[in-house]
Amino acid sequence: MKDKFYAYLQNLQDTITTSLEAVDTKAKFKEDLWKRPEGGGGRTRVIEKGAVFEKGGVNTSSVYGKLPDTMQQYFGVEDADFYACGLSLVLHPKSPMLPTVHANWRYFEMYNSQGHLVDSWFGGGQDLTPYYLFEEDAIHFHSVCKTACDKHDLTFYPKFKEKCDNYFWNTHRNEARGIGGLFFDYCKTSEKMTMAHWYDFTTEIGNSFLESYLPIIEKRKAIAYTQAHRNWQEIRRGRYVEFNLVHDKGTLFGLKTNGRIESILMSLPPHVQWTYNHTPKKGSEEAKLLSILKQPKQWVV
Amino acid sequence: MKDKFYAYLQNLQDTITTSLEAVDTKAKFKEDLWKRPEGGGGRTRVIEKGAVFEKGGVNTSSVYGKLPDTMQQYFGVEDADFYACGLSLVLHPKSPMLPTVHANWRYFEMYNSQGHLVDSWFGGGQDLTPYYLFEEDAIHFHSVCKTACDKHDLTFYPKFKEKCDNYFWNTHRNEARGIGGLFFDYCKTSEKMTMAHWYDFTTEIGNSFLESYLPIIEKRKAIAYTQAHRNWQEIRRGRYVEFNLVHDKGTLFGLKTNGRIESILMSLPPHVQWTYNHTPKKGSEEAKLLSILKQPKQWVV
């Protein structure tokens, strides 16, 4: 399973980076291959200063070895080994009219001290962070997520949509990071789902990514914007940084367990502002976004 | 003691903001008075878009009430009340030739369920974060710190300098946030020092702040700089954000206990960049700074 899924992820990485380069027309992804001293490594691909994408990364990794102590405690196990592979992507467009997107699909295996597989699961999701909200884009993004989920189980979309809203919540600001999407984790064998089913589901979601995002980019990329729009985008990007550095479990885990820092922090936006107590005018587009972020919305039913 | 020290801090806040406005010549501090629902409040003063200071805050607060659960656990107490007051300041100059400075002086009291004072202590410090390093400025800053310490105890400077180097260490980058200064905490009654002595010491350090920082600003504020210098400053400011959001105990405590977010996060720089895997040229001024940050240095003996 692990080899099959990692091969899938590497193919998906190729498909995604090729498509994004075609959309951008100007910048190309630069590739860094890296090795993890304790076992495994990754393929980091970063795009910067493009016509459409100001900064983005589409990274795969496949790592294994002794389960770090903090994770042994987290899972309540001792002397365990692990294998993990995943694809993580974050795209920060230049235009404030285009939303930032994040996606991640991953697979985890855990072994006992005799090297026997004792547990395994899939996880992943994708979520959208607009700076100016076009409601039909939010509906499009969620519709693609829902269609992919519904092929497998009608309970998945509402369940994983809610998990996403809960996860990407900036507690200290009392607002959502963006308008959500899907978040699923610990997807294990159950009465209804074998691991082969979860593989089909996770790859279905991965395959739907470009369809969920690229049409929004194509539709909005020519909209003109001002420095004021750009300032708002950079202030909102500050909230993105706050979420990733204060709350995001994956980022903190990476930072505290000697992960590859530059691959982890490629998620941070290129230009960011913090302005004291910035408050948009009542009735403005900026205020409308904030009101949507205060209360997660049902975009599709 | 608490009233005396808070009155001192409010006076010091006036002295510092008046002096900084005089240096800036363009921008003025804006004041926000705020109340904490559970008890107490503060006086936040923020300067933005000045001629010298791009963003800065000089804040006092005096808060009291039930000790938050997370702190009860931290101190291993139950049913405790607390009082805390402090002055916190962070100044982010516009010119990359000028260092960012941070300072904080604080006093804490803890009471048992009968309302009796059971513990109290002083804490504080100040530290400097240059983007381009002028060694004589680092020596000046540390000399002022040492002179103030030496008036009270010759062991203080080396001890509190080392604590500062340890505290402002960006673990995940394996480098210091800046070139250090002083950091002291839990300064309680001992054989050598009464609380009155610690009051004298902490106010001595507070009084030395302007002398430690302003001469550097005056000396370097007219130096010309390019967009390349500015980019480097904004990238390094990213490390400042990483430290404050990932490692700084005070910031995280504030974010997780419903503190006044805008007062806490006034410490974040106004314009910040994250560039993938930025590496300065060998032998450059930027590379020289990095090498100094890898290994804390003795600036004065």
Interface residues (C-beta under 8 A of the other chain):
Chain A: D32 V46 E48 K55 G57 T171 H172 R173 E234 G238 V241 E242 L245 V246 L252 L255 K256 I261 E262 L265 M266 L268 P269 P270 H271 V272 Q273 W274 T275 Y276 N277
Chain B: D32 V46 E48 K55 G57 T171 H172 R173 E234 G238 V241 E242 L245 V246 L252 L255 K256 I261 E262 L265 M266 L268 P269 P270 H271 V272 Q273 W274 T275 Y276 N277
